[in-house]
Amino acid sequence: MIRSIALLVAFLGILSSAASGETFTIATYNLNWGNRRGDQILDAVSEADADLICFQETTPVSETFLKERLAKTYPHFHSVGHQGKYLGERFVFASKTSLANTRYVGPATGLFGFFSASIPIAGESVHIVNVHLTPFQVQRGGGITDAMTAVSATEQIHSSEVTAIIQSLDIKKPTIVIGDFNSLSSFNAPNRLVELGFIDSFASVITDADTHPTWHWPTRPLPLALRIDYIFHTPHFETIKSEIIKRDGSDHSLVVSELRRTDVGDAR
């Protein structure tokens, strides 16, 4: 009897420790390079209240705006781009705590490359990779055949892009790959990460995740609405909660997840 009580107390202690464990909140937000609704961006960022926000499709103008408006909450602001060839090519990390090892990798294939950094979470360095994969290029007025050809061509590009990202990772260590994948969850790039053991954060806590779009476009006769923005993490974390925050201005919504460190990934 005494042994049973001791085991129960120990079990409750483990639960209490896990419940009180340190959490970390991270968000991804593609701003759309043509976005002029700075008020809407700030409102979404305020609601998310993330520790780290990974932006895509920023411009020098929007970066100046964000850096000034977010300076008190996110004093650690890092922006980068390729060669100014594309309006949607830039990335930003906006963080409440300092980042290390910021590194931009230009595109070997595709358009944008990716931006990575490390951040301390629960006393441990975590690798963050901010990605923006090549968008599908579908010609206006084209038919189904043209659309399928474009999808196939873009899938090949995504395969090369995600290979470059994976080659930069050490998945034995805590890692988060986050951003605009321009890809359905069943397509090449998300699948490659899942095959490596990454967890789709939003889908891990939301039933029928793909019925919750993160991107909208006013096509005719019906608008397109798809889930193409993701937060993938290694099993070193579990997702406590995740949500999509929609505002006007960008064709994308902000996606935010609260994560908690686990010891599962340490057994890899």
Backbone bond lengths (Angstrom), bond angles and torsions (degrees), N, CA, C in turn:
res aa  C-N    CA-C-N  psi(-1)  N-CA   C-N-CA  omega(-1)  CA-C   N-CA-C  phi
1 M - - - 1.465 - - 1.537 111.31 -
2 I 1.339 114.06 -46.18 1.471 118.80 -179.14 1.520 110.23 -62.45
3 R 1.368 114.99 -41.02 1.470 119.26 179.31 1.524 110.82 -62.79
4 S 1.332 117.60 -38.89 1.459 121.89 179.55 1.518 110.88 -64.14
5 I 1.327 115.67 -42.12 1.472 119.90 178.91 1.529 110.02 -63.85
6 A 1.345 115.61 -41.44 1.472 119.27 179.93 1.515 110.93 -62.63
7 L 1.341 116.71 -41.46 1.464 120.09 178.27 1.515 111.45 -64.09
8 L 1.345 116.42 -39.78 1.462 120.51 178.87 1.519 111.01 -63.64
9 V 1.332 115.72 -43.64 1.467 119.74 179.14 1.527 110.51 -62.58
10 A 1.342 116.16 -41.58 1.464 119.41 179.31 1.514 111.30 -63.96
11 F 1.346 115.92 -41.63 1.462 120.97 179.36 1.517 111.20 -62.62
12 L 1.322 116.35 -44.67 1.466 120.19 178.22 1.517 110.88 -63.89
13 G 1.327 115.73 -34.28 1.463 119.45 177.77 1.509 111.83 -64.74
14 I 1.348 116.12 -39.16 1.463 120.64 177.38 1.516 110.46 -63.72
15 L 1.346 115.67 -45.12 1.461 119.55 178.60 1.509 111.59 -60.55
16 S 1.328 116.58 -42.67 1.460 120.68 -179.92 1.511 110.86 -63.62
17 S 1.338 116.44 -41.69 1.460 120.59 179.23 1.511 111.46 -63.17
18 A 1.359 116.05 -42.19 1.458 119.96 179.93 1.509 111.13 -66.22
19 A 1.335 116.24 -40.64 1.458 120.41 -177.91 1.511 111.80 -65.76
20 S 1.344 115.84 -29.95 1.460 118.85 -176.86 1.523 111.34 -96.51
21 G 1.353 117.27 6.87 1.451 120.74 -178.14 1.516 112.01 -63.28
22 E 1.327 114.94 152.51 1.459 120.70 -178.93 1.520 110.48 -66.87
23 T 1.316 116.80 135.76 1.461 121.21 177.60 1.525 109.70 -113.49
24 F 1.323 114.15 162.95 1.462 121.95 -178.45 1.521 107.32 -138.86
25 T 1.326 115.91 132.58 1.464 120.55 -177.71 1.526 109.74 -111.73
26 I 1.331 116.09 129.45 1.452 121.54 -176.74 1.527 109.44 -132.95
27 A 1.324 116.28 145.47 1.464 120.75 -176.01 1.520 110.53 -136.35
28 T 1.336 115.00 153.69 1.460 121.90 172.39 1.520 108.80 -124.02
29 Y 1.341 115.64 141.95 1.463 119.83 -176.09 1.518 109.38 -152.08
30 N 1.326 116.82 109.42 1.465 121.85 171.47 1.526 107.12 -85.35
31 L 1.326 116.09 118.34 1.468 119.95 -171.42 1.517 113.92 -83.99
32 N 1.335 118.32 -14.21 1.463 121.87 -170.15 1.527 108.15 66.51
33 W 1.322 116.32 114.65 1.472 120.57 -173.76 1.525 112.72 -56.31
34 G 1.339 117.96 -24.46 1.458 120.57 -179.73 1.521 114.15 -90.73
35 N 1.326 117.15 6.91 1.469 121.43 -176.66 1.538 110.89 -65.44
36 R 1.319 115.92 125.33 1.464 120.70 176.58 1.530 111.28 -114.56
37 R 1.341 117.28 8.98 1.463 121.35 -177.09 1.522 110.51 -100.15
38 G 1.330 115.00 70.44 1.456 119.58 179.55 1.510 113.12 -59.61
39 D 1.343 117.04 -32.82 1.459 120.45 178.79 1.521 111.34 -63.13
40 Q 1.328 116.29 -37.66 1.455 120.87 179.73 1.535 111.44 -70.00
41 I 1.313 116.42 -39.24 1.464 120.68 176.39 1.520 109.98 -59.81
42 L 1.318 116.58 -50.17 1.460 121.02 -178.05 1.518 111.70 -62.68
43 D 1.334 116.74 -36.00 1.456 120.62 179.65 1.529 110.71 -65.72
44 A 1.333 117.01 -43.76 1.463 120.74 178.31 1.524 110.86 -64.76
45 V 1.323 116.95 -42.55 1.457 121.46 179.25 1.522 110.66 -62.78
46 S 1.326 116.52 -41.32 1.461 120.76 179.40 1.523 111.42 -63.65
47 E 1.330 116.35 -42.90 1.467 119.41 -179.94 1.528 111.43 -65.80
48 A 1.320 117.07 -39.30 1.466 120.22 -179.15 1.523 111.54 -67.39
49 D 1.322 116.84 -39.53 1.472 122.77 -179.81 1.529 111.07 49.01
50 A 1.321 116.68 45.77 1.464 121.38 -178.33 1.526 110.74 -77.94
51 D 1.320 115.75 155.87 1.459 120.41 173.83 1.522 110.81 -74.59
52 L 1.323 116.26 -31.54 1.465 122.05 179.57 1.520 108.81 -141.16
53 I 1.325 116.45 131.36 1.460 121.34 176.51 1.523 108.50 -117.51
54 C 1.333 114.84 130.35 1.460 121.64 177.71 1.525 107.84 -106.68
55 F 1.326 116.32 111.58 1.460 121.72 -179.96 1.523 110.32 -98.44
56 Q 1.324 115.70 147.67 1.466 122.46 169.21 1.534 108.25 -126.87
57 E 1.318 114.48 160.99 1.472 122.65 179.12 1.524 112.58 59.68
58 T 1.312 116.44 36.27 1.457 119.00 170.78 1.531 108.86 -81.25
59 T 1.314 115.67 166.09 1.461 123.22 174.99 1.522 107.39 -129.34
60 P 1.328 118.99 164.87 1.465 119.18 176.22 1.534 112.49 -54.08
61 V 1.332 117.04 -34.45 1.467 120.19 179.66 1.527 110.63 -69.33
62 S 1.326 117.14 -49.32 1.470 118.87 -179.36 1.523 111.43 -67.13
63 E 1.333 116.84 -30.78 1.463 119.68 178.22 1.530 111.27 -67.11
64 T 1.315 116.89 -40.67 1.465 120.08 176.47 1.522 110.38 -61.91
65 F 1.323 116.23 -44.51 1.465 121.69 177.72 1.528 110.88 -58.75
66 L 1.335 116.82 -49.93 1.461 120.81 -177.27 1.526 111.59 -65.27
67 K 1.307 116.39 -44.09 1.461 119.67 -177.56 1.517 111.45 -60.47
68 E 1.331 116.53 -40.18 1.468 120.65 179.95 1.527 111.46 -70.83
69 R 1.334 116.70 -45.45 1.467 120.42 -174.73 1.527 112.79 -75.35
70 L 1.316 116.64 -27.56 1.465 120.12 -175.69 1.523 113.03 -101.79
71 A 1.321 117.07 6.92 1.468 120.98 -171.49 1.527 112.92 -56.95
72 K 1.323 118.21 -39.91 1.464 120.23 -176.89 1.523 111.83 -71.89
73 T 1.318 116.36 -41.17 1.472 120.37 -176.53 1.518 111.61 -84.84
74 Y 1.336 115.88 -37.69 1.464 121.41 -177.23 1.532 109.59 -124.71
75 P 1.330 116.35 75.84 1.470 119.19 -175.99 1.532 114.01 -72.01
76 H 1.306 117.46 -15.46 1.467 121.16 -178.27 1.526 108.34 -102.27
77 F 1.312 115.53 99.91 1.463 123.17 -169.61 1.525 109.03 -123.89
78 H 1.317 116.08 120.79 1.463 121.08 -177.76 1.527 108.84 -128.96
79 S 1.326 116.69 124.66 1.466 121.13 -179.99 1.521 109.30 -126.39
80 V 1.342 114.82 150.89 1.458 119.47 -177.23 1.521 108.94 -160.43
81 G 1.322 115.58 158.21 1.457 121.05 174.84 1.514 109.86 -151.93
82 H 1.317 116.45 -176.04 1.461 120.51 -176.06 1.532 109.65 -87.94
83 Q 1.312 118.08 -98.39 1.464 121.03 -176.65 1.523 111.90 -128.07
84 G 1.314 117.08 17.90 1.445 120.44 179.81 1.511 114.30 74.41
85 K 1.316 116.58 15.23 1.460 119.85 -177.03 1.525 112.11 -78.01
86 Y 1.345 116.17 -32.88 1.454 120.65 -176.67 1.524 110.17 -120.69
87 L 1.327 115.89 140.17 1.458 120.36 -178.54 1.524 112.52 -67.24
88 G 1.322 117.33 -27.02 1.452 120.02 -177.04 1.511 114.28 -103.09
89 E 1.339 117.85 26.95 1.458 119.67 -168.60 1.526 114.81 -91.46
90 R 1.339 119.72 -6.57 1.445 120.25 -166.91 1.536 112.90 -94.51
91 F 1.344 114.38 160.70 1.460 123.11 -179.33 1.526 109.82 -131.01
92 V 1.340 115.86 154.56 1.458 121.76 173.93 1.529 109.41 -140.56
93 F 1.339 115.36 139.92 1.459 122.94 161.72 1.520 107.14 -107.32
94 A 1.322 117.93 125.73 1.465 122.69 172.72 1.522 106.72 -120.21
95 S 1.334 116.84 115.24 1.456 121.03 -169.63 1.523 112.01 -129.92
96 K 1.336 115.23 146.98 1.461 120.87 175.45 1.528 111.35 -78.41
97 T 1.341 116.21 -23.99 1.462 121.17 178.69 1.525 109.50 -122.40
98 S 1.309 115.36 163.69 1.455 119.46 -173.54 1.525 111.93 -68.72
99 L 1.328 114.94 147.33 1.458 122.97 176.96 1.525 109.02 -107.79
100 A 1.312 114.90 156.51 1.464 120.07 175.81 1.528 108.84 -130.36
101 N 1.312 115.24 163.99 1.467 121.93 173.17 1.532 113.31 55.78
102 T 1.332 117.01 37.27 1.459 118.44 177.03 1.535 108.70 -64.39
103 R 1.325 115.00 133.93 1.466 119.76 -174.53 1.516 109.66 -150.68
104 Y 1.319 114.90 125.89 1.457 120.31 175.80 1.527 108.90 -101.43
105 V 1.325 116.18 131.49 1.465 122.08 176.69 1.519 107.66 -114.44
106 G 1.311 116.97 115.00 1.457 121.36 -178.70 1.516 112.21 -69.85
107 P 1.317 116.52 165.15 1.465 120.36 -175.49 1.529 112.96 -75.73
108 A 1.349 115.67 119.85 1.465 119.52 169.44 1.521 108.62 -78.14
109 T 1.335 114.48 -38.34 1.463 122.56 168.80 1.518 106.46 -132.30
110 G 1.322 116.94 167.68 1.461 118.10 -177.76 1.509 111.25 77.69
111 L 1.340 115.65 -161.37 1.461 120.20 -169.98 1.525 115.26 -114.36
112 F 1.351 118.67 -33.91 1.453 119.03 -161.30 1.525 116.10 -116.97
113 G 1.328 119.51 -24.21 1.450 120.74 -173.58 1.519 110.89 74.46
114 F 1.336 116.48 -156.27 1.459 120.03 178.13 1.522 110.56 -151.55
115 F 1.328 116.32 163.60 1.457 124.08 -173.83 1.522 107.54 -126.80
116 S 1.326 117.57 125.54 1.458 119.55 -177.63 1.520 111.40 -126.53
117 A 1.323 114.85 161.84 1.464 121.86 179.22 1.516 107.71 -161.87
118 S 1.315 116.08 170.64 1.460 120.77 172.06 1.516 108.24 -122.70
119 I 1.337 114.93 148.76 1.452 121.60 -177.08 1.520 108.57 -141.52
120 P 1.334 118.12 140.37 1.467 118.87 178.70 1.529 111.49 -78.05
121 I 1.329 115.60 125.88 1.463 121.82 175.52 1.518 107.15 -128.56
122 A 1.327 116.34 121.70 1.469 121.82 -177.78 1.526 110.95 53.13
123 G 1.337 115.65 39.43 1.453 120.61 176.51 1.516 115.35 78.31
124 E 1.325 117.32 10.41 1.457 121.04 -176.86 1.533 109.81 -129.10
125 S 1.323 116.43 142.25 1.456 120.79 179.49 1.520 110.37 -74.92
126 V 1.339 116.11 130.21 1.454 122.78 -179.65 1.530 108.48 -120.01
127 H 1.319 116.05 131.75 1.461 122.14 179.80 1.531 109.01 -84.73
128 I 1.332 116.63 124.17 1.463 122.98 178.16 1.523 108.51 -113.97
129 V 1.324 117.31 129.89 1.467 120.98 178.04 1.526 108.37 -122.60
130 N 1.329 115.36 117.51 1.458 124.17 -178.91 1.527 107.91 -96.18
131 V 1.353 117.00 116.39 1.457 120.38 -171.38 1.531 111.85 -120.56
132 H 1.318 114.51 154.33 1.464 122.45 173.19 1.520 106.65 -147.55
133 L 1.320 115.74 97.53 1.452 120.13 -177.63 1.532 110.91 -78.71
134 T 1.292 114.91 160.26 1.466 122.20 -176.12 1.534 111.33 -58.88
135 P 1.331 117.65 131.50 1.470 119.28 177.38 1.526 111.79 -73.76
136 F 1.320 115.40 157.09 1.458 120.39 175.02 1.525 109.12 -68.60
137 Q 1.306 116.15 136.52 1.458 122.38 179.84 1.533 108.61 -108.43
138 V 1.309 116.49 97.41 1.462 121.35 -179.36 1.522 108.67 -111.87
139 Q 1.316 117.29 125.02 1.451 121.52 -178.89 1.531 111.10 -72.78
140 R 1.315 115.85 137.88 1.462 119.87 176.62 1.519 110.26 -63.68
141 G 1.302 115.23 138.74 1.448 120.24 178.90 1.508 113.94 85.61
142 G 1.345 116.75 -6.20 1.454 119.96 179.15 1.518 111.21 -74.47
143 G 1.302 115.92 158.72 1.445 121.61 -179.87 1.513 112.39 -94.82
144 I 1.346 115.03 -167.39 1.450 121.16 -178.81 1.523 111.37 -61.92
145 T 1.327 116.74 -40.20 1.469 120.55 -179.31 1.524 111.13 -60.99
146 D 1.345 116.16 -43.98 1.464 120.57 178.39 1.524 110.68 -63.40
147 A 1.321 116.35 -40.41 1.463 120.62 -179.67 1.526 111.00 -64.66
148 M 1.313 117.60 -43.56 1.456 121.22 -179.79 1.524 111.18 -66.36
149 T 1.326 116.36 -36.15 1.460 120.16 176.66 1.526 110.40 -63.96
150 A 1.337 116.09 -41.62 1.466 120.84 179.05 1.525 110.96 -64.66
151 V 1.333 116.88 -41.30 1.463 121.05 178.54 1.523 110.29 -61.32
152 S 1.323 116.74 -45.92 1.460 121.11 -179.18 1.529 111.57 -62.24
153 A 1.334 116.36 -43.50 1.464 120.34 -179.92 1.526 111.01 -64.98
154 T 1.337 116.64 -41.00 1.463 120.32 -179.17 1.522 110.89 -69.26
155 E 1.327 117.10 -35.88 1.456 120.50 177.01 1.526 111.07 -60.48
156 Q 1.322 116.94 -38.29 1.464 120.04 177.81 1.526 110.88 -64.81
157 I 1.335 116.12 -41.31 1.464 120.30 177.40 1.525 110.13 -63.99
158 H 1.335 116.77 -44.24 1.466 120.51 179.59 1.523 111.63 -60.17
159 S 1.321 116.57 -37.38 1.465 119.68 178.38 1.528 110.71 -60.30
160 S 1.329 116.35 -42.16 1.465 120.40 178.34 1.524 111.02 -68.45
161 E 1.330 116.34 -40.85 1.462 120.05 -178.89 1.526 111.42 -64.73
162 V 1.329 117.06 -45.35 1.458 119.17 -177.99 1.527 110.68 -70.49
163 T 1.329 118.22 -29.64 1.460 120.69 174.80 1.521 110.62 -61.86
164 A 1.331 116.89 -43.56 1.469 120.79 177.97 1.526 110.80 -62.51
165 I 1.327 116.88 -39.83 1.467 120.99 178.47 1.526 110.19 -64.55
166 I 1.324 116.81 -47.82 1.465 121.56 -177.98 1.525 110.98 -61.09
167 Q 1.327 116.86 -37.98 1.465 120.30 -179.85 1.523 112.35 -64.94
168 S 1.327 117.35 -18.87 1.469 121.16 179.30 1.531 112.56 -89.32
169 L 1.345 117.25 -2.25 1.460 121.38 -171.99 1.522 112.53 -103.10
170 D 1.320 114.84 152.55 1.462 122.63 165.20 1.520 105.59 -120.90
171 I 1.336 116.62 93.53 1.463 120.14 -170.89 1.525 112.91 -75.41
172 K 1.347 116.63 -0.53 1.459 118.11 171.01 1.525 110.69 -75.30
173 K 1.327 115.57 -13.56 1.460 121.39 179.16 1.526 109.48 -108.79
174 P 1.339 117.62 156.32 1.471 120.37 -178.90 1.527 111.43 -57.03
175 T 1.334 116.33 125.40 1.456 121.72 -173.91 1.521 110.33 -142.46
176 I 1.336 115.54 141.64 1.468 122.22 174.91 1.525 107.76 -128.77
177 V 1.329 116.73 126.08 1.468 122.44 174.29 1.520 106.53 -113.11
178 I 1.316 116.37 123.97 1.461 120.85 -164.90 1.520 110.29 -143.85
179 G 1.340 116.91 145.41 1.451 118.76 173.45 1.511 113.97 143.77
180 D 1.325 113.90 -159.33 1.461 123.03 -178.45 1.521 108.23 -94.12
181 F 1.335 115.88 107.79 1.455 120.80 -178.52 1.527 112.40 -89.55
182 N 1.338 117.28 -11.24 1.471 120.39 -175.36 1.527 110.50 46.35
183 S 1.310 115.94 43.69 1.451 120.35 -169.63 1.522 110.63 -155.04
184 L 1.318 116.64 139.95 1.456 120.56 174.29 1.529 109.75 -72.60
185 S 1.322 116.35 156.91 1.463 120.51 -175.23 1.519 113.07 -63.01
186 S 1.333 117.46 -22.53 1.466 121.26 -179.51 1.526 112.65 -90.48
187 F 1.339 117.53 0.10 1.459 120.93 -176.62 1.532 111.42 -88.56
188 N 1.333 115.48 -179.80 1.463 121.97 -168.79 1.523 114.96 -56.04
189 A 1.329 117.54 -54.31 1.460 119.82 -171.35 1.529 112.63 -63.94
190 P 1.344 119.52 -52.48 1.473 118.31 176.32 1.521 112.55 -59.22
191 N 1.322 116.90 -40.03 1.466 120.31 -179.25 1.520 112.82 -61.74
192 R 1.331 116.92 -39.18 1.466 119.97 179.85 1.521 110.62 -60.86
193 L 1.326 116.66 -41.20 1.464 119.57 179.96 1.524 111.02 -68.15
194 V 1.322 116.81 -41.70 1.466 120.30 178.00 1.528 110.52 -61.89
195 E 1.318 117.08 -40.74 1.464 120.94 178.57 1.527 111.74 -61.56
196 L 1.330 116.51 -28.78 1.463 120.87 178.43 1.525 112.38 -82.78
197 G 1.324 116.97 -5.22 1.458 120.22 178.84 1.511 114.60 105.15
198 F 1.350 117.29 2.70 1.460 119.21 176.78 1.526 110.42 -69.84
199 I 1.323 115.40 151.37 1.457 122.51 -179.35 1.524 109.27 -110.08
200 D 1.319 116.13 129.67 1.462 122.81 174.64 1.526 106.98 -75.47
201 S 1.318 116.38 103.71 1.457 121.44 -170.06 1.526 112.91 -56.17
202 F 1.313 117.17 -53.13 1.464 121.31 -177.28 1.528 110.54 -61.10
203 A 1.322 116.52 -45.16 1.466 120.65 -177.85 1.522 112.19 -67.93
204 S 1.336 117.36 -21.76 1.463 119.98 -178.61 1.527 112.88 -73.69
205 V 1.332 116.40 -16.24 1.473 118.91 -178.82 1.525 113.27 -126.49
206 I 1.336 117.22 -7.03 1.468 121.32 -177.88 1.524 109.74 -117.63
207 T 1.326 116.64 124.03 1.461 121.20 177.44 1.533 110.12 -69.75
208 D 1.325 116.27 140.92 1.470 121.79 -179.81 1.524 110.76 52.18
209 A 1.321 115.02 52.75 1.468 121.05 -173.87 1.517 113.18 -55.15
210 D 1.337 117.17 -36.59 1.466 119.98 -175.67 1.523 113.30 -71.57
211 T 1.315 117.58 -7.66 1.461 120.51 174.19 1.526 111.49 -87.55
212 H 1.327 116.43 4.33 1.470 122.18 178.44 1.528 108.19 -113.70
213 P 1.321 118.53 90.08 1.474 120.83 -174.25 1.520 112.92 -68.90
214 T 1.328 115.05 148.88 1.469 121.86 174.07 1.518 111.45 -110.73
215 W 1.327 116.24 -4.94 1.472 121.42 -177.21 1.522 108.75 -138.50
216 H 1.343 115.25 136.77 1.464 121.34 179.24 1.528 108.67 -132.00
217 W 1.341 115.79 143.30 1.464 119.81 177.33 1.524 108.44 -143.73
218 P 1.352 117.61 131.83 1.471 121.11 -172.57 1.526 113.61 -79.43
219 T 1.320 116.99 63.63 1.459 120.63 176.03 1.529 109.90 -77.02
220 R 1.334 115.32 163.19 1.469 120.89 178.24 1.527 109.72 -119.25
221 P 1.316 118.03 145.11 1.471 128.06 5.64 1.528 113.72 -81.23
222 L 1.342 117.24 -15.28 1.456 120.55 179.67 1.526 110.30 -122.01
223 P 1.322 118.55 140.44 1.466 120.41 178.04 1.527 110.92 -71.28
224 L 1.326 115.59 150.25 1.450 120.94 174.78 1.522 109.09 -87.59
225 A 1.329 116.18 141.74 1.460 121.51 176.92 1.524 107.47 -147.97
226 L 1.344 117.29 113.62 1.456 122.09 -173.17 1.523 110.78 -137.23
227 R 1.324 116.11 154.95 1.467 120.85 172.44 1.527 107.31 -93.28
228 I 1.331 116.36 108.55 1.466 120.99 -177.62 1.533 112.58 -131.20
229 D 1.338 117.33 0.25 1.467 122.11 178.27 1.527 108.03 -108.75
230 Y 1.345 116.72 131.96 1.457 120.25 -170.64 1.522 112.18 -137.14
231 I 1.334 113.50 156.28 1.460 122.86 167.16 1.527 105.97 -123.55
232 F 1.326 116.88 109.42 1.463 121.96 177.34 1.527 108.69 -106.30
233 H 1.322 116.49 135.24 1.466 119.63 177.21 1.520 110.63 -134.57
234 T 1.319 115.78 153.07 1.452 121.19 175.40 1.536 109.08 -71.47
235 P 1.349 117.64 166.12 1.466 120.22 -179.01 1.523 114.42 -66.03
236 H 1.334 117.06 0.91 1.465 119.49 173.19 1.524 111.33 -65.14
237 F 1.338 116.71 -13.39 1.466 121.84 -179.44 1.516 110.53 -125.87
238 E 1.318 114.98 158.98 1.453 121.84 165.65 1.520 107.37 -126.30
239 T 1.318 116.86 147.11 1.452 121.32 179.00 1.523 109.60 -86.66
240 I 1.317 116.03 124.30 1.462 121.69 177.00 1.520 110.18 -82.42
241 K 1.326 115.79 -45.46 1.461 121.08 175.52 1.516 109.30 -158.23
242 S 1.327 115.89 157.08 1.457 121.55 179.63 1.517 108.37 -150.26
243 E 1.331 116.23 144.96 1.460 119.48 -179.93 1.523 110.87 -151.49
244 I 1.330 113.99 163.98 1.460 122.86 177.00 1.526 107.78 -111.38
245 I 1.324 115.98 128.57 1.464 121.46 -178.90 1.521 108.22 -114.44
246 K 1.315 116.98 111.49 1.468 122.11 -175.50 1.521 110.52 -98.98
247 R 1.331 115.68 133.07 1.464 122.73 174.51 1.521 108.55 -139.09
248 D 1.337 116.31 165.69 1.456 121.33 178.59 1.530 110.33 -78.25
249 G 1.294 115.82 160.09 1.457 121.59 175.18 1.505 112.13 111.86
250 S 1.325 117.28 -54.09 1.449 120.50 178.30 1.520 110.04 -101.35
251 D 1.333 115.39 152.62 1.462 119.80 173.99 1.526 111.07 -77.66
252 H 1.336 117.41 -9.14 1.458 122.81 177.15 1.521 110.72 -105.83
253 S 1.305 115.53 154.47 1.462 121.73 171.23 1.524 108.85 -101.25
254 L 1.312 115.80 159.43 1.464 121.62 173.87 1.531 108.37 -78.91
255 V 1.319 116.81 134.74 1.462 122.21 175.75 1.526 107.83 -115.36
256 V 1.328 116.89 129.78 1.462 120.99 -175.88 1.518 109.96 -132.75
257 S 1.328 116.07 141.16 1.463 121.85 177.62 1.525 110.02 -134.48
258 E 1.319 114.67 140.63 1.461 121.27 171.30 1.527 107.29 -100.47
259 L 1.327 116.27 122.80 1.454 122.46 -175.57 1.525 110.56 -114.69
260 R 1.326 114.78 151.85 1.453 120.25 174.84 1.524 108.66 -129.55
261 R 1.318 116.22 138.56 1.466 121.83 -179.82 1.518 109.98 -68.48
262 T 1.327 116.26 137.10 1.463 121.80 174.57 1.526 108.40 -123.11
263 D 1.321 116.00 175.34 1.471 118.67 175.57 1.528 111.05 -104.72
264 V 1.347 116.61 8.45 1.458 120.33 -176.82 1.524 110.93 -64.73
265 G 1.317 116.67 -47.73 1.468 119.97 -176.86 1.513 113.16 -65.68
266 D 1.335 117.69 -20.57 1.462 120.45 -177.63 1.521 112.37 -70.04
267 A 1.331 116.65 -15.05 1.453 120.58 -179.29 1.525 112.62 -86.65
268 R 1.325 116.24 -3.06 1.469 119.84 -176.84 1.525 110.23 -64.35
